[in-house]
Amino acid sequence: MTTPTAGRTAAPTPTASTGGLVVIGCSRRKRGGTKPIAALELYQGWCFPQLRERIAGRPEYRSRTLILSARHGLLGADDPITPYHQVLTPERALDQRDIVSTALAGHLERSPSQEVLLLLEPLYFQMLGLPPLPVVHLVSDPVTHWPQVTRVLDGWGWAA
């Protein structure tokens, strides 16, 4: 199921200083190994392959991509982590909500944004809550609805 763009107020087109922000929920499938690697490279399921292809070699996009991890909370795309297994339960989502909210506020303070694209299943959305931004795009099934994701990224000027 997807939710159409939900804008609270009209916002200007994102620029380099206020460009969009992507928040993607982690995936069960991960690369093997024991050495830490960039979070974006660790996850192999969900829509990570498509997103990785889209922003590979683009530090300006990677810095505006966050991963919501069932174990680690909010991660930057290039934060080093090792493989793990953690199921997100409703209780854990609630327990992590304040920590995740604080981390998101810190990121937005360092990297202001007017729009956010959430690629989150419902339980991950509960963990994150509604971000305090003027325009929120939610795609709860980005694998099936990848064209909707690309429309948002194209609108931000995130070239493929």
N, C-alpha and C positions, 0 to 999 in steps of 0.2 A: 504494500500500500504506500502511496506517496501522498504527501500533503503539499498542495500548491504553495507557491511563495506566499509567505505571510508577512506583509509589511505593516508596521505600526504607523509610520509616517513616511512621506516621500524622502528619499535620500539622494544626494548627488552621486553621480557615477564615481566609483572608487578611483582614487589616484594612487601614485606610488606611495604617498604618505598615509593614505587612508584605505589602501587596497583591501579587498575582501579577505576573509579568514575562512579556512576550511577546518572543520572538526569532524573526524572520522572515528567511528567505534572500532576497537581492535577486532582481530579475527582469531578463531580457534587454530587455524593452520598457520604454523610458523616455520621458519627455517630451523634446521637442526644445528647442533654445535654447542659449544660451551663458552665461546668468546663473545664479548659484547659487540653488537653491531647497531647501526642507526635504526631507530624504531621503525621508520618507513620501510627499511629493507627487511626487517624481521618478519613482518606479517605477510602471509602469502594468500590468504583467502579474502572473502568479501569482495570489495572492489579495489583492493590495494594494487593489483597489477595494472589496472587501467589508470589509477591516479599516479602511480609511480612513473608509468610511461609518459604521462602528461607533464609531470614536473621534474623529470630526471634532468640533472645538470642545471637546474634553475634555482640557485640559492634564494633568490628573491621570492619565489613561490614556496619553497620548502620552509622558509622562516615564517610563513603565514599558514602553515599546515600543522595542526595539532592532532594528536591521537589520544582518544579516551580509552585507557587501559583498565581492565577489570582489576588488575593487581596494582598498577603504578599510578593510577589517576591520570592526570593530563600530562602528556609528553610532547615535546617538540619532535618534529620529523627526524632530526639528526641526533636526538638524545640517545646515547649508547645504552642498550639493555641486552640481557641474555634471555634465551628462550625460557618460558615458564608455562605453567598451566594454572589458570584461575577462572573459575566459572563466576559470572556475574549473577548474583542472586538479588532479589528485591531488597533484602536486608543490607547487603554490601553496598548496593546502589545508594541507599539512604545514608548509610554510615559515611560514605565517601563524598556526599554532595557538598558539604561545606568546604572540604579540602579542595575539591575540584573548582568550586565557585571562586575561592580565593586565588587559586592558580590562574584561572581565566582572567580575573580582574588584574592580576599582575602582568599577564601577557598583554592585555589591552592597554594598560598604562604605558608599557614599553613600545607597543606597536598598535597605535589607534586604528580602528576600523569602523566603517559605517554599515557593512554587511557581513553576514556569516552564512556559510553553507554548511548545514549539519547533515552528515551522512551517518545516521544513527538509527538503530533499532529502538523500539519504545523503551526498553529498560535502560539503555544508555542515555536516552533523552531524559529519563527521570533522574539519572545520576548527574547529568549536567544542569538540567533546568533550562529555562528560557534565558538566553544571553541578553545582556542589557544593551542591545544595539538597535538602531532604527529599522533595519531590514533583516529578517531572518528567513532563510530558505531551508526547508526540511524535506529531505528525501529519505524515507525509511527503508526503501529497497533500491539502492543505487545500482545494483547489478542488473536488475530488470529495467530500470529507468535511467540508464547511463546517459541517454540523449538529454534528459532534463538537467543532469549535472553539467554536461558540456555547454549547454546554453548559458548557465550561470557563469561558468568559468570564461567562456567566450565574451560574455558581457563585461567582465572585469578586465578583459584584455590579456588573460592568461593564455598566451599562444600555445598551441599544441606542439 
